[in-house]
Amino acid sequence: MQFLDQPPRFLFFTGKGGVGKTSIACATAVRLAAEGKSVLLVSTDPASNVGQVFGVSIGNQVTRIPAVANLSALEIDPQAAAQLYRDRIVGPVRGVLPEDVVKSIEEQLSGACTTEIAAFDEFTALLTDAALTQDYQHIIFDTAPTGHTIRLLQLPGAWSGFLEDGKGDASCLGPLAGLEKQRSQYQAAVEALADPRRTRLVLVARAQASTLREAARTHEELAAIGLRQQYLVINGVLPAAEAAEDELAAAIYTREQAVIAAIPGVLQALPRDQIALKAFNLVGLDALQHLLGNDAPPIAAADLQQAPALDAPTLAAMVDEIAADGHGLIMVMGKGGVGKTTLAAAVAVELAQRGLPVHLTTSDPAAHLSETLSEALDNLRVSRIDPHAETERYRQQVLQSKGAKLDAQGRAMLEEDLRSPCTEEIAVFQAFSRIIREGGKQFVVMDTAPTGHTLLLLDATGAYHRDIARQMGDKGVHFTTPMMQLQDPKQTKVLLVTLAETTPVLEAASLQDDLRRAGIEPWAWVINNSIAAATTRSPLLLQRAANERHEIAAVANLHARRYALVPLLKHEPVGIRNLRALAHREEV
């Protein structure tokens, strides 16, 4: 493995949910520890399952891993970190500043931007405080800081007075308020990240176009801010031997090899490793020891037989229930790489096939959605929200309204704030909000819908809903904001998309928690690309199908009020016929 050649002290693993970055980080830690190196494994993932992988309760303190000499682990709790961060900022000004100013600061600190910054605040000490890490030769981070976080840290630090004067707008000013005193520490952390002698960043992807596009975006974002020591790992690649006697496995193998051959240009020059798809669950020391090698434990004989078909609801049956309402907003949400764009298209096609008018909208590039549908369909209209155009429109709107009242210095700071990454999320949400109203007359299916992060950010800043509520609340006037519509189950149905794998299910459950904190109750879950719902003779795929059943049961019994199971198909889910095959669980 090239990414393990002469590893520096700090190794960061990053990638979309479900690509296997936690497993690879854990396996790397085990291998280095086995070489006699003292290793600290740190997770900054809100849905961390490092403890589950090792079968040990870890939490927010350094914990020895009993089964692995030389290895300790730490799970940074982002929510706890965020609360400590808020207390540190708000505590000193409570009773000193006017109450309305304190409430304004608290509002701006209640969103997910604060959680992200606070987690970074926690682990910068691991990069910069030698006393904390002197006992470890290698520190491995599961989930690296995003370009989003680092760009926030590079914004100017003089925000406190700007906030107190009430000049801030609805973006990232609140979280930034506590950075000024520690800016030198953050600068040292960013310098450590950018130093190839100290740090190596490992981009983890699958042999899927979406995860490789995400890796390409991450590469460019981080390289632009100085983090250029990057390696690429393509995980979970189906071995050629599995394709010999099975139609499903042969189709998957051909599809993956075509994706690898067409890897984005910006990734082609990176040192690259491939890790074969394993039959076993990546939980426990034995599994981790086999992950980075070519050997593997034998597959249990019981798992070499096709199990009885799962009696699980189909997507078509779920759409029947949706269609009964005649109209409404359907938000298809989920982490990256789970197939939500494809499933949004499948839901829209099913509704349109029933003779219902449907507007399918996305913030993905138009070509991607056009390729998924591949043809026009009666009753179905498709649109795209351009994040760049919407962000510029939002910036101009804020500058013309709030900026008109500021002096030159205040306007310059507002312009700087509007260059923060959160601005795009708010702008795209406002564009979605304009489309939301159509759900009262027809079906609107939204792909790449606002994540729980964005919804919390919008709600926390009061960037529309609270303003309207304050203006209208005392006048006895009836009003409905977009947030209120999203919170109304009679108007909005949220479908959470996941895969039948440990990390995607944990991340979907975390997103569900985020939505519930924003007052939005998911209507249903959709488990995508299920091998257990397909037919195969491949020993490796049969073993994975057996493993999926545990995760499917967790969704059905613990997480979801209702769910649908969508099979992994031989053919790429492109075109009306193949999209309908997803819904009806039939190959065409």
Secondary structure, DSSP 8 states (H G I E B T S, - for coil): -GGGSS--SEEEEE-STTSSHHHHHHHHHHHHHHTT--EEEEE--TT--HHHHHTS---SS-EE-TTSTTEEEEE--HHHHHHHHHHHHHGGGTTTS-HHHHHHHHHHTSSHHHHHHHHHHHHHHHHH-HHHHTT-SEEEEES---HHHHHHHTS-S--HHHHHTT---SSSHHHHTT-GGGHHHHHHHHHHHH-TTTEEEEEEEESSHHHHHHHHHHHHHHHHTT---EEEEEEEE--GGGGSS-HHHHHHHHHHHHHHHT--HHHHTS-EEEEE--SS-S-SHHHHHHHTSS------GGGGS---------HHHHHHHHHTTSSEEEEEE--TTS-HHHHHHHHHHHHHHTT--EEEEESS-HHHHHHHH-S--TTEEEEE--HHHHHHHHHHHHHHHTGGGS-HHHHHHHHHHTTSTHHHHHHHHHHHHHHHGGGGTSEEEESS---HHHHHHHHHHTTTHHHHHHHHHTTT-----HHHHHH-TTTEEEEEEEESSHHHHHHHHHHHHHHHHTT----EEEEEEESTTS----HHHHHHHHHHHHHHHHIIIII-SSEEEEE--SS-S-SHHHHHHHHHT---
